[in-house]
């Protein structure tokens, strides 16, 4: 028996690529799945993406649409779509046609190998050098919460069992990471190599700066790694200070004089002041996260939904 799938696509300024994406999905989904739906989550697009989405809803009865109040970020939009999914399997892909819809059945098929989450890892990255480096930084940040092997294979092209959302269905907060949230429900992650097409329509909205910011949010929002680094920095400076004290005392007892010179003293003060400010900055980031959680800021807010009947193949 063929499985049923909910495909979730976060939409941001992709009015030109969406019709092509849906046409390709309409050609590939019926052959592989018993039931299927497409959930398009408009993440505060500034172009005519929402109007394009509404046109697709009218044309295809298996397309559902959610319009968010403003731009909340890719992971927040994906989380919204995951919570709205109707079927047993959820697949997430981007709206830029770099994740081939024709590969969805291969990624979903690997769930039968005993995995709860399967990532479609590109055979070869097609981004530029800086974008690839930013992706590496993001995966390094994920290692502290997901494990090195799993983080290495993380991709926005993922398939997972819908019941995993029960582990984070009540999650609230302005910062979300779907990959980290999935670890709250399972440790059975897999990966399969898939084709990764170059972007031919529009340009990427995920800049290097946004990727690095997302990595930092993951580290401070879902991990204690920065606090551990601050502790290590403090401990290292303490050992360094003890070493300097021993040097000063030995010099005094051996040579009968202390270490002279303002540069030496200024350097020591700068090192210790820098370590203190670094630790205070890390603690401040965690306090800010706590502040936002106490404010109970939502992960997203929905402006409009357009549910439609799900089509059987």
MILOPA-624239 format. One record per residue (C-alpha): residue in one letter; x, y, z. Coordinates in steps of 0.2 Angstrom, whole numbers, plus 5000, padded with zeros to 4 digits. Each point is the difference from the previous one (the first is absolute). Last residue first. Example, Ala and Ser with C-alpha at 12.3 -4.5 7.8 and 13.67 -1.06 7.14 Angstrom:
s506849955036
a499449835003
// end
This chain:
x497650474967
x499050075014
x499850195002
x499950095016
x498650135002
x500550185002
x500550115015
x500450184996
x500750075016
x500350195005
x501050115011
x500949875010
x501250055014
x501749935002
x501249935014
x499050105012
x500750125013
x499749935018
x500850155008
x500849885012
x500749914985
x500750164993
x500850045017
x500749835001
x500850024983
x500750175005
x500749925016
x500949874990
x500850144989
x500550105015
x500949845007
x501049994984
x500450195001
x500549995018
x501249864996
x500850094986
x500150165010
x500949905014
x501249924988
x500450174992
x500350085017
x501249865004
x501050024984
x500050195000
x500650015018
x501449884996
x500550114985
x499950165010
x501249935013
x501349944988
x499950164990
x500250115016
x501749945004
x501049915013
x499949825006
x500649995018
x501750015007
x501149895011
x500749894986
x499549835007
x498750045012
x499250144990
x500149914984
x499249845008
x498650115007
x499650084983
x500149844991
x498949915012
x498750144999
x500149994981
x499649815000
x498650035012
x499350134989
x500149884985
x499149865010
x498650135004
x500050054982
x499849824994
x498649975013
x499050164994
x500249944982
x499449835004
x498550075010
x499650114985
x500149854988
x498849905012
x498850155000
x500150004981
x499749814999
x498450015011
x498949954985
x498350044993
x499850195000
x501850065001
x500749884988
x498550004988
x499950195000
x501950014996
x499749884985
x498550104994
x501050165001
x501449914990
x498749954987
x499250174999
x501750084998
x500549894986
x498450044991
x498449894999
x498950094987
x500849924985
x499750074983
x498649994988
x499749854988
x501449894994
x500749935016
x501249864997
x499249825003
x500549895014
x499849814996
x499849895015
x501249915012
x499149915014
x500050045019
x499449925016
x499550055017
x499349895014
x500350115016
x498250045002
x498750125007
x501050145007
x501349984987
x498650064987
x500050175010
x501950024996
x499749984981
x498450115000
x501050145008
x498950145007
x500450175008
x498550115005
x499349885013
x498749875003
x500149814999
x498349925003
x500149884986
x501849965004
x500049815004
x498349984991
x500950054984
x500849834999
x498349934995
x500250074983
x501449874995
x501450094992
x500650054983
x501450144997
x500650124987
x500550155010
x501749905003
x500949935015
x501349864995
x501550065011
x498850045014
x499649815002
x501849945001
x500550145012
x498649985012
x498450095000
x500150135014
x501950055000
x500249954982
x498750134994
x501250145002
x501349914990
x498649984987
x499650194999
x501950044998
x500149884986
x498550084992
x500850175002
x501649924991
x498849944986
x499350184998
x501750085000
x500649884986
x498550024989
x498649874999
x499849854990
x500449875013
x500349834993
x499149845002
x498750095010
x499449925016
x498249955001
x499849985019
x499049855007
x499150015017
x499249865010
x501249874993
x499749814999
x500449964982
x498150044996
x500450195002
x501249984985
x498550004988
x499650175005
x501750074993
x499749904984
x498250054998
x500550195002
x501449994986
x498850054986
x499650165010
x501850064996
x500750105015
x500850154991
x498350064994
x500150165010
x498549965011
x500949905013
x499549825005
x499249925015
x499249835000
x498849945013
x499449825002
x498449945008
x498850124992
x499150165005
x501450135002
x499550175009
x501349985014
x501349974987
x499550154990
x500250125015
x501749925004
x500650034982
x499550185002
x501050025016
x501549914992
x500050124985
x499950165010
x498650105008
x499550124986
x498350075004
x498249965004
x500249824992
x499049944986
x499649824999
x499549914984
x499449834996
x500249914983
x499149844997
x498650084990
x501250074987
x499550154989
x499150105014
x501449975012
x501350044987
x499250174997
x500050035019
x501949965000
x500350134986
x499150135009
x501149965016
x501650004990
x499650184992
x501650085008
x500450045018
x499849835007
x499549995018
x500449815002
x498749934988
x499749825006
x499649884985
x499349845006
x499949874986
x499049845002
x500149824997
x499149845000
x500449834993
x501850054996
x501349964987
x499150024983
x498950155006
x501550105007
x501150024984
x499050104987
x499050105013
x501750045009
x500850064983
x498550124997
x500150065018
x501850044999
x499850094983
x498650105006
x501050055016
x501650054991
x499450184994
x499150055016
x501449955011
x500250155012
x499949895015
x499149845001
x500349865013
x499549834991
x499249865010
x499649844990
x498849895009
x500149814996
x499049844999
x500849844997
x499849874986
x499349835005
// end
